[in-house]
Amino acid sequence: MIGEPLVFVGTCDLAGLVRGKGFPAEELPLRLRKGIGLAHSNIMMSPFGPIYETPFGTEGDLMLVPDTSTKVDVEFGEYSAAERFYLGDIMTTDERPWECCPRNFLRRAVLALNQINRQSGLTVLAAFEQEFVYTGVEHRPGATYSLDAHRRQGSFGESYMAALRAAGLTPDSFLPEYGARQYEVTIAPTRGLRAADEAVIQREMARAVAHRLGYRAIHAPILDPNGIGNGTHIHFSLRDGADRPVIYDPARPYRLSVVGERFVAGILHHLPALTAITAPAVSSYYRLRPNRWAPTWANLGVQDRGASLRICPIFGRDGAAQQFNIEYRVADAAASPYLALGALVWAGVDGIRHNRSLPPPPEPSLWDMDAAEREAAGARPLPRSLGEALDLLAACAEAREWFGDRFFDAYLQFKRAELRVLDGLTEAETCARYADVY
């Protein structure tokens, strides 16, 4: 059968899904300059497809312009089309960044961090640790972290690692996780905008490989409201202009340097409101419940997987400053990586600008306290629903500045429309709606 190569350019939008358009590969030189046409309201496509509400109407045109640094061209053999796509920026027709472009939201945050101290030129180094359910393996009791579960996924893991490497990423680990049929994949950290680009590519390669094997890699926040969810944990640290790590100081509380403390304190300060961006599905809040190995309080913990922000361990005696990083655990794959990482960077910048500080490590452990004692120690409960999280975000004046008025109001409208569409469904029905999409 004859065929002509196609290339796709997309953006990971407000729903955390890659959407865009394809074109013949021979047109690529033109598309790299002019992109493809897009309507303003495209950004308001819900996870489920329809545009339920939009502040933009039907008028106006934009361009989705491929970024050559994001090129993916992965061959899957003669009986399957290659994965050929670019991630791109949403631009106005006079070639300016559109104010509601998710990728530009992160780019602006990275620039603000870099310019906060022109002498040091700070940037963020980050990696996304992503969990998903692979439908090509049956669930067996006791399979958690087991060699049996690793074996029974067949060729998926090796094909996935090969696809990641062919796409220009550096695989770090592949393992069976705690939940039923759940696996986790991590990649090596990268800087700034590239970290979110790679998180998007990482997800899409999982879906691409599973599809070619006749199965799915489901990244929905949780499939069973009484089960274990799929988290997207964001590991981050800061580097200076000479690529030196700057957040590690073994002599200070939490082993955080002064700038590290201020950056993390900014995230902790804004954390309840940030959940509306990093855990943006209705079902996200079924995962963030007690006894799910997921956070329920806005707190910082040392090597504590129940904390929202976790000081990660240092392995061995060498390279402590290079290894040292913080893990943000209140995120999932319903979020656009550009918005999730961008929100963390913006909050961290706010912490540096306002010299925010962290509460001292609690004594006794946070988990030995009752709710009142936890709040007295500086921890706050996470929102218990998307509606509650959106109300906290709407009240956050700093977040409005990060987004800009138009983007901020559009995001709130987008998510509140999603809430209304799912109103009246049971938790199991809601999980099923998201599982069909992610």
C-alpha positions as CSV (number, residue, x, y, z in Angstrom):
1,M,0.0,0.0,0.0
2,I,1.3,3.4,-0.9
3,G,1.7,6.1,1.7
4,E,3.1,9.6,2.3
5,P,4.9,10.6,5.5
6,L,2.9,12.9,7.8
7,V,4.2,15.1,10.6
8,F,2.1,16.3,13.5
9,V,2.6,19.5,15.5
10,G,0.8,19.8,18.8
11,T,0.7,21.5,22.2
12,C,0.0,19.9,25.6
13,D,-3.1,22.0,26.4
14,L,-5.2,22.9,29.4
15,A,-6.5,19.3,29.5
16,G,-3.0,17.9,29.6
17,L,-3.6,16.3,26.1
18,V,-1.5,16.9,23.0
19,R,-3.7,18.4,20.3
20,G,-2.8,20.0,17.0
21,K,-2.7,19.2,13.3
22,G,-0.8,17.0,10.9
23,F,0.6,17.9,7.5
24,P,2.7,16.2,4.7
25,A,6.3,15.9,5.7
26,E,7.4,17.7,2.5
27,E,5.8,20.9,3.8
28,L,7.9,20.9,7.0
29,P,10.3,23.8,6.0
30,L,7.2,26.0,5.5
31,R,5.5,24.8,8.7
32,L,8.6,25.5,10.7
33,R,8.3,29.2,9.7
34,K,4.5,29.6,9.6
35,G,3.2,26.8,11.7
36,I,-0.4,25.6,11.3
37,G,-3.6,27.6,11.9
38,L,-5.4,27.5,15.2
39,A,-8.4,29.2,16.7
40,H,-8.3,30.8,20.1
41,S,-11.0,28.5,21.4
42,N,-9.0,25.4,20.6
43,I,-7.3,25.9,24.0
44,M,-10.7,25.4,25.6
45,M,-11.3,21.8,24.4
46,S,-12.3,19.8,27.4
47,P,-10.7,16.5,28.3
48,F,-13.8,14.8,26.9
49,G,-13.7,16.6,23.5
50,P,-16.4,19.4,23.4
51,I,-15.7,23.0,24.1
52,Y,-18.2,23.5,26.9
53,E,-17.4,27.2,27.4
54,T,-15.0,29.7,25.9
55,P,-14.3,33.4,26.4
56,F,-12.8,33.6,22.9
57,G,-15.8,32.9,20.7
58,T,-15.4,31.9,17.1
59,E,-13.3,34.8,15.8
60,G,-9.6,35.2,15.4
61,D,-6.6,33.1,14.2
62,L,-3.4,31.9,15.8
63,M,-0.4,29.9,14.7
64,L,0.9,26.7,16.3
65,V,4.6,26.8,15.4
66,P,6.8,23.7,15.7
67,D,10.0,24.0,17.9
68,T,12.7,22.0,16.2
69,S,14.3,21.1,19.5
70,T,11.3,18.9,20.3
71,K,11.4,16.8,17.1
72,V,10.3,13.1,17.6
73,D,10.8,10.7,14.7
74,V,10.6,7.1,16.0
75,E,10.2,4.2,13.6
76,F,8.1,1.2,14.7
77,G,8.7,-1.1,11.8
78,E,7.2,-1.7,8.3
79,Y,3.7,-2.5,9.5
80,S,3.2,0.6,11.6
81,A,3.5,4.3,10.9
82,A,6.3,6.2,12.6
83,E,5.7,8.6,15.4
84,R,6.6,11.9,13.8
85,F,5.7,15.0,15.7
86,Y,6.9,18.3,17.2
87,L,5.7,20.2,20.2
88,G,5.1,23.9,19.4
89,D,4.3,27.4,20.6
90,I,1.0,29.1,20.1
91,M,1.8,32.4,18.5
92,T,-0.3,35.4,17.2
93,T,-0.3,35.9,13.5
94,D,2.3,38.6,13.8
95,E,4.6,36.0,15.4
96,R,4.3,37.0,19.1
97,P,3.8,34.5,21.9
98,W,0.1,34.2,22.7
99,E,-0.8,35.1,26.3
100,C,-2.6,31.8,26.8
101,C,0.1,29.4,25.5
102,P,0.9,26.8,28.2
103,R,4.4,26.4,26.9
104,N,5.0,30.1,27.2
105,F,3.7,30.1,30.7
106,L,6.6,27.9,31.7
107,R,9.1,29.8,29.5
108,R,8.2,33.0,31.3
109,A,8.6,31.4,34.7
110,V,12.0,30.1,33.8
111,L,13.0,33.6,32.6
112,A,11.7,35.1,35.8
113,L,13.9,32.7,37.8
114,N,16.9,33.4,35.7
115,Q,16.6,37.1,36.1
116,I,15.9,37.2,39.8
117,N,19.6,37.3,40.4
118,R,21.4,38.3,37.2
119,Q,24.8,37.3,38.7
120,S,23.8,33.7,39.4
121,G,21.5,33.1,36.5
122,L,19.4,30.4,38.2
123,T,17.6,27.8,36.3
124,V,15.5,24.8,37.3
125,L,16.6,21.2,36.7
126,A,13.7,18.8,36.7
127,A,12.5,15.3,35.9
128,F,9.0,13.8,35.9
129,E,8.4,10.4,37.5
130,Q,5.2,9.1,35.8
131,E,2.9,6.2,36.8
132,F,0.4,4.5,34.6
133,V,-1.6,1.3,34.2
134,Y,-0.6,-1.0,31.4
135,T,-3.6,-3.0,30.1
136,G,-1.4,-5.7,28.5
137,V,-0.8,-7.5,31.8
138,E,-3.3,-9.2,34.1
139,H,-3.4,-8.2,37.7
140,R,-2.3,-10.9,40.2
141,P,-2.3,-10.5,44.0
142,G,1.2,-9.9,45.3
143,A,2.5,-8.5,42.1
144,T,3.6,-5.2,43.6
145,Y,7.2,-4.4,42.7
146,S,7.7,-8.1,41.8
147,L,9.9,-9.7,39.2
148,D,6.8,-11.6,38.1
149,A,5.0,-8.3,37.2
150,H,8.2,-7.1,35.5
151,R,8.3,-10.3,33.5
152,R,4.7,-10.5,32.4
153,Q,4.6,-7.1,30.8
154,G,6.5,-8.9,28.0
155,S,8.2,-6.7,25.4
156,F,6.4,-3.4,26.4
157,G,9.1,-2.2,28.8
158,E,12.0,-2.8,26.4
159,S,10.2,-1.3,23.5
160,Y,9.2,1.7,25.6
161,M,12.8,2.3,26.7
162,A,14.0,2.0,23.1
163,A,11.3,4.5,22.0
164,L,12.3,7.0,24.6
165,R,15.9,6.8,23.6
166,A,15.1,7.1,19.9
167,A,13.0,10.2,20.8
168,G,16.1,11.8,22.4
169,L,15.3,11.1,26.0
170,T,17.5,9.3,28.6
171,P,15.6,6.5,30.4
172,D,16.4,6.1,34.0
173,S,14.1,3.3,35.4
174,F,11.2,1.1,34.6
175,L,9.4,-0.8,37.4
176,P,6.2,-2.5,38.5
177,E,4.5,-0.2,41.0
178,Y,2.2,-0.5,44.0
179,G,-1.1,-0.4,42.2
180,A,-2.8,-3.1,40.0
181,R,-1.1,-3.4,36.6
182,Q,0.7,-0.2,37.4
183,Y,4.2,0.7,36.2
184,E,6.5,3.7,36.7
185,V,9.0,5.2,34.4
186,T,11.6,7.9,35.2
187,I,13.9,9.8,32.8
188,A,17.1,11.8,33.5
189,P,16.6,15.4,34.6
190,T,16.9,18.3,32.1
191,R,16.7,22.1,32.4
192,G,13.9,24.5,32.1
193,L,11.5,24.2,29.3
194,R,13.1,21.0,28.0
195,A,12.1,19.1,31.2
196,A,8.4,19.6,30.4
197,D,8.9,18.8,26.7
198,E,10.4,15.5,27.8
199,A,7.6,14.8,30.2
200,V,5.1,15.2,27.3
201,I,7.2,13.0,25.0
202,Q,7.6,10.4,27.7
203,R,3.8,10.0,28.1
204,E,3.2,9.9,24.3
205,M,5.9,7.2,23.8
206,A,4.1,5.1,26.5
207,R,0.8,5.4,24.6
208,A,2.5,4.9,21.2
209,V,4.2,1.6,22.3
210,A,1.1,0.3,24.1
211,H,-1.0,1.1,21.0
212,R,1.2,-0.8,18.7
213,L,1.0,-3.8,21.0
214,G,-2.8,-3.7,21.0
215,Y,-3.1,-2.2,24.6
216,R,-3.2,1.1,26.5
217,A,-1.0,2.9,28.9
218,I,-3.6,4.7,31.0
219,H,-2.3,7.8,32.8
220,A,-5.6,8.8,34.4
221,P,-5.3,10.0,38.1
222,I,-7.0,6.9,39.4
223,L,-9.1,4.1,37.9
224,D,-10.9,2.8,40.9
225,P,-12.0,5.3,43.6
226,N,-11.1,2.8,46.2
227,G,-7.7,1.9,44.7
228,I,-4.3,3.3,44.2
229,G,-3.8,6.3,41.9
230,N,-1.3,7.3,39.2
231,G,0.9,10.1,40.3
232,T,3.2,12.3,38.3
233,H,6.0,13.3,40.8
234,I,8.1,16.2,39.8
235,H,11.8,16.2,41.0
236,F,13.5,19.5,40.9
237,S,16.6,21.4,42.0
238,L,18.3,24.7,41.0
239,R,21.5,25.3,39.1
240,D,23.4,28.6,38.6
241,G,24.7,30.0,35.4
242,A,27.9,27.8,35.6
243,D,25.7,24.7,36.0
244,R,26.6,24.3,39.7
245,P,24.0,22.9,42.2
246,V,22.9,25.7,44.6
247,I,20.2,24.3,46.9
248,Y,22.2,21.9,49.0
249,D,23.7,23.0,52.4
250,P,24.3,20.1,54.8
251,A,24.7,22.5,57.7
252,R,21.2,24.0,57.5
253,P,17.7,22.7,58.3
254,Y,16.4,20.2,55.7
255,R,19.9,20.5,54.1
256,L,18.6,23.4,52.1
257,S,20.7,26.4,51.2
258,V,19.2,29.9,51.8
259,V,18.0,30.2,48.1
260,G,16.8,26.6,48.3
261,E,14.8,27.2,51.4
262,R,13.2,30.3,49.9
263,F,12.3,28.6,46.7
264,V,10.8,25.6,48.5
265,A,9.0,27.9,51.0
266,G,7.3,29.7,48.1
267,I,6.0,26.4,46.8
268,L,4.8,25.3,50.3
269,H,3.2,28.7,50.8
270,H,1.1,28.4,47.7
271,L,0.7,24.7,47.7
272,P,-3.1,24.3,48.4
273,A,-3.9,26.7,45.5
274,L,-1.3,25.0,43.2
275,T,-3.3,21.7,43.4
276,A,-5.8,23.2,41.0
277,I,-3.1,23.4,38.4
278,T,-1.0,20.2,39.2
279,A,-3.9,17.9,40.2
280,P,-6.6,19.4,37.9
281,A,-9.1,16.5,37.4
282,V,-12.2,15.8,39.5
283,S,-10.7,12.3,40.1
284,S,-7.4,13.7,41.2
285,Y,-8.9,14.2,44.6
286,Y,-9.9,10.6,45.0
287,R,-6.1,9.8,44.9
288,L,-5.2,12.4,47.5
289,R,-6.8,10.6,50.4
290,P,-5.4,8.8,53.4
291,N,-3.7,5.4,53.0
292,R,-3.1,5.8,49.3
293,W,0.6,6.5,49.4
294,A,-0.3,10.0,48.3
295,P,-0.2,13.4,50.1
296,T,-3.1,14.7,52.1
297,W,-1.4,17.7,53.8
298,A,0.6,20.6,52.4
299,N,3.9,19.9,54.2
300,L,7.6,19.3,53.7
301,G,9.0,16.0,54.8
302,V,12.4,14.4,54.9
303,Q,12.4,11.2,52.8
304,D,8.6,10.9,53.6
305,R,6.5,9.6,50.7
306,G,3.3,10.9,52.5
307,A,4.5,14.5,52.2
308,S,3.5,16.9,49.5
309,L,7.1,18.1,49.2
310,R,9.8,15.4,49.9
311,I,13.4,15.9,50.6
312,C,14.9,13.1,48.6
313,P,17.7,10.8,49.8
314,I,21.3,11.0,48.9
315,F,22.8,7.7,47.9
316,G,26.4,7.0,48.8
317,R,29.1,9.4,50.0
318,D,29.9,11.1,46.8
319,G,28.2,13.8,44.8
320,A,25.8,14.9,47.5
321,A,25.1,18.4,46.0
322,Q,24.7,16.9,42.5
323,Q,22.2,14.3,43.7
324,F,20.2,16.5,46.1
325,N,16.6,17.3,44.9
326,I,13.1,17.9,46.1
327,E,10.1,15.9,45.0
328,Y,6.7,17.5,44.5
329,R,4.1,14.7,44.9
330,V,0.7,16.5,44.3
331,A,0.6,16.2,40.5
332,D,-0.9,13.8,38.0
333,A,-1.1,13.4,34.2
334,A,-4.3,15.4,33.9
335,A,-2.1,18.4,34.2
336,S,-0.1,19.9,31.3
337,P,3.6,19.5,32.4
338,Y,4.1,23.1,31.2
339,L,1.5,24.4,33.6
340,A,2.5,22.1,36.5
341,L,6.3,22.9,36.3
342,G,5.6,26.5,35.5
343,A,3.4,26.9,38.6
344,L,6.2,25.4,40.8
345,V,8.8,27.7,39.3
346,W,6.5,30.8,39.7
347,A,5.8,29.9,43.3
348,G,9.5,29.3,44.0
349,V,10.3,32.7,42.4
350,D,7.7,34.3,44.7
351,G,9.4,32.6,47.7
352,I,12.8,34.1,46.7
353,R,11.4,37.5,46.1
354,H,9.7,37.6,49.5
355,N,12.4,35.9,51.5
356,R,9.9,33.2,52.6
357,S,11.1,30.7,55.2
358,L,10.2,27.2,56.2
359,P,8.8,26.1,59.5
360,P,11.3,24.0,61.6
361,P,11.1,20.2,61.2
362,P,8.2,19.1,63.4
363,E,8.8,17.1,66.6
364,P,7.4,14.6,66.9
365,S,6.7,13.4,63.3
366,L,3.7,15.1,61.6
367,W,2.0,11.7,61.4
368,D,2.1,11.3,65.2
369,M,0.0,14.5,65.6
370,D,-3.7,15.1,65.4
371,A,-5.1,17.5,62.8
372,A,-5.0,20.5,65.1
373,E,-1.4,19.8,66.0
374,R,-0.4,19.4,62.4
375,E,-1.9,22.8,61.5
376,A,-0.1,24.3,64.5
377,A,3.1,22.9,63.2
378,G,2.5,24.7,59.9
379,A,0.9,22.0,57.8
380,R,-2.4,22.6,56.1
381,P,-4.8,20.1,54.7
382,L,-4.9,19.8,50.9
383,P,-8.1,20.6,49.1
384,R,-10.6,17.7,49.2
385,S,-12.1,18.5,45.8
386,L,-11.3,20.2,42.5
387,G,-14.0,22.8,43.3
388,E,-12.2,23.7,46.6
389,A,-8.9,23.8,44.9
390,L,-10.2,26.2,42.2
391,D,-11.6,28.5,44.8
392,L,-8.2,28.7,46.5
393,L,-6.6,29.4,43.1
394,A,-9.1,32.1,42.3
395,A,-8.3,33.8,45.5
396,C,-4.5,33.8,44.9
397,A,-3.5,37.2,43.6
398,E,0.0,36.0,42.9
399,A,-1.2,33.2,40.6
400,R,-3.3,35.8,38.6
401,E,0.0,37.7,38.0
402,W,1.8,34.6,36.9
403,F,-0.9,33.8,34.3
404,G,-2.1,37.2,33.4
405,D,-5.7,38.2,33.7
406,R,-7.0,36.7,30.5
407,F,-5.2,33.3,30.8
408,F,-6.1,33.1,34.5
409,D,-9.8,33.7,34.0
410,A,-9.9,31.3,31.0
411,Y,-8.2,28.5,33.0
412,L,-10.7,28.9,35.9
413,Q,-13.7,28.9,33.4
414,F,-12.3,25.9,31.6
415,K,-12.0,23.8,34.8
416,R,-15.3,24.9,36.3
417,A,-17.0,23.9,33.1
418,E,-15.4,20.4,33.5
419,L,-16.7,20.2,37.1
420,R,-20.3,21.0,35.9
421,V,-20.2,18.3,33.2
422,L,-19.3,15.6,35.7
423,D,-21.8,16.8,38.4
424,G,-24.1,14.0,39.5
425,L,-21.8,11.1,38.4
426,T,-20.7,8.6,41.0
427,E,-17.0,8.4,41.8
428,A,-16.6,5.2,39.8
429,E,-18.4,6.8,36.8
430,T,-16.1,9.8,37.0
431,C,-13.0,7.6,37.1
432,A,-14.2,5.8,34.1
433,R,-14.7,9.1,32.1
434,Y,-11.1,10.1,32.8
435,A,-9.7,6.6,32.1
436,D,-11.3,6.7,28.7
437,V,-9.3,9.9,27.9
438,Y,-6.0,9.6,29.7
